[in-house]
Amino acid sequence: MIAPELHPPVRLLMGPGPSDTHPRVLQALAKGTVGHLDPFYLETMNGLQDMLRQVFRTQNPMTMAISGTGSAGMEATVVNLIEPGDAMVVCVNGVFGGRMVDVAERAGAKVTKVEKPWGHVFTPEDLAPALASKPKVVGIVMAETSTGAHQPIEAISKAVHEAGALLLVDAVTALGGVPLEVDAWNIDAIYSGTQKCLSCPPGLSPVSFSPRAMEVVMSRKTKVQSWYLDVSMLANYWGQNRVYHHTGPINMTYGLYEALRLILEEGLENCFARHKKNHEALRAGLAAIGIRYSTQEGHILPQLNAVHIPEGVDDAKVRSTLLTRFGIEIGAGLGAFKGKVWRIGLMGYGSRQANVLLFLSALEQVLAEQDYLFQHGSSVAAANDTYV
């Protein structure tokens, strides 16, 4: 029996990811496939690496796209830097800090967790006791997708390096949405994903290793736990030699290539300003109908808005109605925020004025049907005021 033809529904992806894919990226994905060692593909890899360095704001030679989602980038950075018995500090203030702990423990690290309440961020003082033990690596999430918290990195980096450790940063939701300075902030290893602010489908994980981090990788006493993610071998494929390692995802590379072109055409500063402007409009609209943010004030991500579900409102029914009636996807809360928070994404191509206004209008209708009391039309009016 043959399965039915694929006819995906049209969705407006305003959850925690994936985000809407830009039409030009979809067109790039459909271009003709070539071999993974074809001269054209090798030139495409060169261009991709150059643009990744610009977006990461780094000169690191070992900047590339891991074949896999952001979680593969997390695993690649951890398993290459960690050998069994190494001490690693991981900052946990949400789901993805917790996931980094799991990955590190599987790689044999002796992990020390530094924890903060969900939605809050870390200061260098929070890390001081753990840094006193002189860990090899410190891992931290810059944009915690489960809470919408925007973690400052520069001061943390200074404290980490004063302790003699390497700094590993999760930038899955950060890259392309907020300023990120790999070289200026002295980040040793960093990973991201294609499906958030880069407006590309999930499937690749941009990563970058500093020369200092690569020295650690190349001087390991034990083999990297993962053959597939071993950067000492990937360096030969993504470096000048282009020695075969695995069959690269050709068409996904096309997609990321075009996604990076779009960001650089817009300009990084303009891209950040667009995300901020649409966030401000959404926030004004939500405030007008009494919906508050769950994230520490002053550290709210513009691209991932975590907000409290109003008392008496049926979480699942709101999300289901938005999806089935309006084709709008928003995210549920995870872990400690399950049933308490909605996660509203304004990432990449999805961060547009039209999306903000459509979402607020739809949300008002759904909330009114649940007898939630507010001034009808006030959210759209408040959002529009920010665009004037």
Secondary structure, 3 states (H helix, E strand, C coil): CCCCCCCCCCCEECCCCCCCCCHHHHHHHCCCCCCCCCHHHHHHHHHHHHHHHHHHCCCCCEEEEEECCHHHHHHHHHHHHCCCCCEEEEEECCHHHHHHHHHHHHCCCEEEEEECCCCCCCCHHHHHHHHCCCCCEEEEECEECCCCEECCCHHHHHHHHHCCCEEEEECCCCCCCCCCCCCCCCCCEEECCCCCCCCCCCCEEEEEECHHHHHHHHCCCCCCCCCCCCHHHHHHHHCCCCCCCCCCCHHHHHHHHHHHHHHHHHCHHHHHHHHHHHHHHHHHHHHHCCCCECCCCCCECCCEEEEECCCCCCHHHHHHHHHHHHCEECEECCHHHCCCEEEEECCHHHCCHHHHHHHHHHHHHHHHHCCCCCCCCHHHHHHHHHHC
